[in-house]
C-alpha cells in the first residue's frame, strides 16, 4: 500500500495542517473576521466587503467551507454564510495546543 507523505504524520497533525492551510490567505482571514464581527449570517455579497472580485471571493469561501470553518445555506439565488462555531472553537483549541506544545526556552522573551 502506497502512502502519501502527509499520511506518515499523526491524524492530529494532518487535521491541524488542513485547517491551518485554510487560514493561509489574508482574504480567508478577512472573511472569518468579518463573519465573526457581524455576529450573524450574511446573505449579501461578501465581495462588497473585500478588495477582491466576486469569483475570487467565492473561491475563498469554498476553501473555508471545505475546511468546515464556515457553513452556507442556499436561499433562492443567494447563499447565506455563517461561521461554523463548533469547528472554529475546535480550531482555536487545536492552535492553542499546537503552540503550547512548542517549547520555547524560558530565557527567550516572546514580547
KOLLUMVO-964218 format. One record per residue: y, z, x of N, C-alpha, C in turn; residue in one letter. Coordinates in Angstrom, 3 decimals, padded with zeros to 6 digits. Layout:
N
R|n_v|n_w|n_u|ca_v|ca_w|ca_u|c_v|c_w|c_u|resn
R|Y|Z|X|Y|Z|X|Y|Z|X|a
...
END
This chain:
111
R|n_v|n_w|n_u|ca_v|ca_w|ca_u|c_v|c_w|c_u|resn
R|-001.179|000.000|000.844|000.000|000.000|000.000|001.246|000.000|000.892|x
R|002.158|-000.910|000.621|003.387|-001.006|001.399|004.471|-000.131|000.763|x
R|005.221|000.520|001.605|006.311|001.379|001.144|007.637|000.780|001.573|x
R|008.652|000.988|000.745|009.996|000.673|001.210|010.433|001.839|002.080|x
R|011.402|001.613|002.925|011.833|002.687|003.829|012.352|003.897|003.065|x
R|013.007|003.676|001.927|013.529|004.827|001.188|012.410|005.684|000.612|x
R|011.244|005.101|000.367|010.122|005.876|-000.170|009.552|006.855|000.849|x
R|009.948|006.710|002.101|009.481|007.622|003.139|010.196|008.964|003.081|x
R|011.241|009.056|002.249|012.027|010.272|002.128|011.682|010.990|000.830|x
R|012.042|012.248|000.771|011.707|013.066|-000.397|012.371|012.498|-001.658|x
R|011.762|012.740|-002.827|012.384|012.314|-004.085|013.784|012.895|-004.257|x
R|013.993|014.124|-003.753|015.315|014.747|-003.856|016.360|013.938|-003.087|x
R|016.033|013.525|-001.852|016.970|012.718|-001.068|017.146|011.326|-001.671|x
R|016.084|010.770|-002.228|016.196|009.460|-002.876|017.144|009.540|-004.074|x
R|017.005|010.607|-004.871|017.867|010.795|-006.040|019.318|011.002|-005.613|x
R|019.536|011.832|-004.582|020.895|012.038|-004.051|021.485|010.704|-003.620|x
R|020.705|009.932|-002.909|021.182|008.653|-002.392|021.594|007.715|-003.518|x
R|020.802|007.656|-004.568|021.121|006.794|-005.713|022.440|007.210|-006.352|x
R|022.606|008.499|-006.570|023.830|008.976|-007.207|025.038|008.853|-006.286|x
R|024.853|009.164|-005.002|025.967|009.038|-004.059|026.380|007.577|-003.920|x
R|025.410|006.667|-003.978|025.726|005.233|-003.917|026.605|004.832|-005.102|x
R|026.341|005.408|-006.259|027.148|005.100|-007.449|028.588|005.577|-007.269|x
R|028.807|006.544|-006.395|030.150|007.065|-006.141|030.851|006.332|-005.003|x
R|030.175|005.386|-004.389|030.645|004.779|-003.145|031.689|003.681|-003.316|x
R|032.460|003.746|-004.362|033.569|002.802|-004.532|034.711|003.529|-005.229|x
R|035.946|003.354|-004.740|037.067|004.070|-005.351|037.268|003.756|-006.830|x
R|036.917|002.556|-007.265|037.065|002.218|-008.685|036.136|003.076|-009.538|x
R|034.929|003.309|-009.052|033.981|004.135|-009.824|034.438|005.579|-009.861|x
R|034.990|006.054|-008.750|035.542|007.409|-008.739|036.712|007.508|-009.714|x
R|037.545|006.480|-009.750|038.691|006.471|-010.667|038.214|006.453|-012.120|x
R|037.166|005.710|-012.410|036.623|005.667|-013.778|036.111|007.040|-014.174|x
R|035.330|007.669|-013.301|034.805|009.009|-013.610|035.938|010.007|-013.813|x
R|036.931|009.946|-012.930|038.073|010.867|-013.051|038.833|010.618|-014.346|x
R|039.051|009.365|-014.687|039.766|009.027|-015.920|039.007|009.546|-017.140|x
R|037.702|009.314|-017.181|036.907|009.795|-018.322|036.903|011.319|-018.376|x
R|036.874|011.972|-017.211|036.904|013.439|-017.177|038.262|013.966|-017.623|x
R|039.333|013.312|-017.168|040.687|013.762|-017.518|040.997|013.574|-018.996|x
R|040.484|012.508|-019.601|040.783|012.250|-021.009|039.992|013.176|-021.933|x
R|038.898|013.739|-021.411|038.060|014.684|-022.172|037.601|014.116|-023.517|x
R|037.422|012.802|-023.555|036.953|012.163|-024.780|036.271|010.854|-024.416|x
R|035.644|010.249|-025.382|035.054|008.936|-025.174|036.144|007.880|-025.337|x
R|036.052|006.837|-024.553|037.068|005.792|-024.546|036.486|004.508|-025.124|x
R|037.099|004.024|-026.179|036.678|002.762|-026.773|037.543|001.616|-026.273|x
R|038.747|001.923|-025.808|039.672|000.893|-025.344|039.200|000.242|-024.064|x
R|040.000|-000.655|-023.575|039.678|-001.401|-022.377|040.064|-000.585|-021.146|x
R|039.072|-000.143|-020.385|039.340|000.638|-019.183|040.038|-000.192|-018.119|x
R|039.983|-001.508|-018.216|040.683|-002.363|-017.249|042.186|-002.143|-017.328|x
R|042.686|-001.675|-018.474|044.118|-001.383|-018.608|044.523|-000.180|-017.759|x
R|043.561|000.654|-017.387|043.834|001.875|-016.636|043.644|001.703|-015.136|x
R|043.083|000.582|-014.710|042.769|000.353|-013.305|043.419|-000.937|-012.813|x
R|043.691|-001.019|-011.521|044.304|-002.229|-010.975|043.265|-003.315|-010.667|x
R|042.346|-003.499|-011.594|041.268|-004.469|-011.418|041.107|-005.297|-012.681|x
R|040.479|-006.439|-012.531|040.207|-007.291|-013.675|039.096|-006.729|-014.541|x
R|039.044|-007.194|-015.768|038.058|-006.720|-016.747|036.619|-006.915|-016.254|x
R|036.325|-008.074|-015.668|034.970|-008.344|-015.190|034.571|-007.369|-014.100|x
R|035.475|-007.105|-013.176|035.194|-006.159|-012.089|034.990|-004.753|-012.636|x
R|035.834|-004.336|-013.557|035.685|-003.013|-014.167|034.334|-002.917|-014.872|x
R|033.955|-003.955|-015.579|032.659|-003.955|-016.278|031.493|-003.828|-015.299|x
R|031.609|-004.445|-014.129|030.554|-004.309|-013.120|030.452|-002.861|-012.634|x
R|031.602|-002.220|-012.441|031.592|-000.816|-012.011|031.070|000.098|-013.120|x
R|031.416|-000.196|-014.353|030.879|000.581|-015.478|029.361|000.462|-015.531|x
R|028.846|-000.730|-015.284|027.392|-000.943|-015.283|026.727|-000.103|-014.196|x
R|027.316|-000.067|-012.998|026.758|000.744|-011.900|026.711|002.224|-012.294|x
R|027.793|002.719|-012.881|027.841|004.122|-013.292|026.859|004.405|-014.420|x
R|026.727|003.456|-015.333|025.789|003.625|-016.442|024.348|003.584|-015.928|x
R|024.055|002.644|-015.027|022.705|002.556|-014.456|022.330|003.829|-013.702|x
R|023.320|004.469|-013.075|023.072|005.723|-012.353|022.986|006.912|-013.303|x
R|023.330|006.693|-014.578|023.251|007.763|-015.566|024.457|008.680|-015.592|x
R|025.535|008.307|-014.899|026.709|009.177|-014.855|027.634|008.985|-016.052|x
R|027.554|007.824|-016.685|028.287|007.597|-017.932|027.306|007.044|-018.950|x
R|027.715|007.107|-020.192|026.922|006.514|-021.262|027.851|005.694|-022.136|x
R|027.312|004.673|-022.716|028.111|003.805|-023.564|027.373|003.451|-024.832|x
R|028.092|003.453|-025.921|027.529|003.032|-027.195|028.385|001.898|-027.734|x
R|027.733|000.907|-028.281|028.448|-000.249|-028.805|028.882|000.011|-030.235|x
R|030.156|-000.242|-030.482|030.740|-000.115|-031.821|031.398|-001.446|-032.146|x
R|030.684|-002.288|-032.850|031.205|-003.623|-033.138|031.243|-004.435|-031.867|x
R|032.436|-004.928|-031.503|032.569|-005.723|-030.280|032.991|-004.879|-029.088|x
R|033.246|-003.587|-029.302|033.685|-002.704|-028.213|032.594|-001.710|-027.858|x
R|032.667|-001.235|-026.623|031.748|-000.205|-026.169|032.550|001.070|-025.923|x
R|032.007|002.166|-026.391|032.635|003.475|-026.234|031.975|004.170|-025.042|x
R|032.773|004.488|-024.012|032.251|005.110|-022.800|032.622|006.584|-022.717|x
R|031.648|007.385|-022.278|031.824|008.821|-022.068|031.106|009.215|-020.789|x
R|031.525|010.344|-020.228|030.738|010.926|-019.148|029.403|011.385|-019.717|x
R|028.359|011.254|-018.950|027.088|011.873|-019.299|027.146|013.257|-018.653|x
R|027.622|014.221|-019.416|027.926|015.548|-018.863|026.730|016.205|-018.202|x
R|025.564|016.057|-018.777|024.359|016.670|-018.193|024.113|016.100|-016.791|x
R|024.207|014.781|-016.655|023.939|014.156|-015.359|025.070|014.393|-014.362|x
R|026.308|014.460|-014.829|027.418|014.765|-013.930|027.276|016.200|-013.412|x
R|026.867|017.120|-014.259|026.621|018.505|-013.813|025.487|018.536|-012.793|x
R|024.453|017.755|-013.029|023.333|017.686|-012.088|023.799|017.106|-010.751|x
R|024.637|016.083|-010.796|025.202|015.502|-009.575|026.015|016.551|-008.816|x
R|026.813|017.307|-009.541|027.642|018.344|-008.909|026.756|019.371|-008.201|x
R|025.712|019.831|-008.871|024.787|020.794|-008.265|024.098|020.195|-007.045|x
R|023.683|018.933|-007.179|022.984|018.251|-006.107|023.882|018.101|-004.873|x
R|025.141|017.715|-005.087|026.081|017.536|-003.981|026.366|018.875|-003.306|x
R|026.558|019.923|-004.102|026.812|021.249|-003.531|025.619|021.717|-002.701|x
R|024.411|021.529|-003.221|023.210|021.938|-002.491|023.077|021.141|-001.207|x
R|023.267|019.833|-001.298|023.145|018.979|-000.114|024.133|019.411|000.968|x
R|025.381|019.613|000.581|026.401|020.002|001.562|026.181|021.409|002.088|x
R|025.717|022.309|001.231|025.433|023.674|001.680|024.255|023.714|002.648|x
R|023.332|022.760|002.536|022.167|022.713|003.422|022.517|022.173|004.808|x
R|023.708|021.595|004.949|024.137|021.109|006.260|024.743|022.291|007.007|x
R|024.061|022.701|008.038|024.503|023.867|008.797|025.628|023.473|009.747|x
R|026.760|024.117|009.576|027.907|023.904|010.448|028.068|025.173|011.283|x
R|028.218|025.006|012.583|028.352|026.199|013.425|029.477|027.111|012.929|x
R|029.216|028.401|012.971|030.185|029.393|012.499|031.497|029.265|013.257|x
R|031.424|028.828|014.486|032.636|028.727|015.317|033.517|027.531|014.939|x
R|032.996|026.618|014.124|033.778|025.440|013.723|034.588|025.771|012.485|x
R|035.870|025.465|012.509|036.761|025.722|011.371|036.910|024.443|010.554|x
R|036.389|024.438|009.337|036.425|023.246|008.476|037.788|023.044|007.798|x
R|038.755|023.863|008.078|040.050|023.768|007.390|040.832|022.594|007.844|x
END
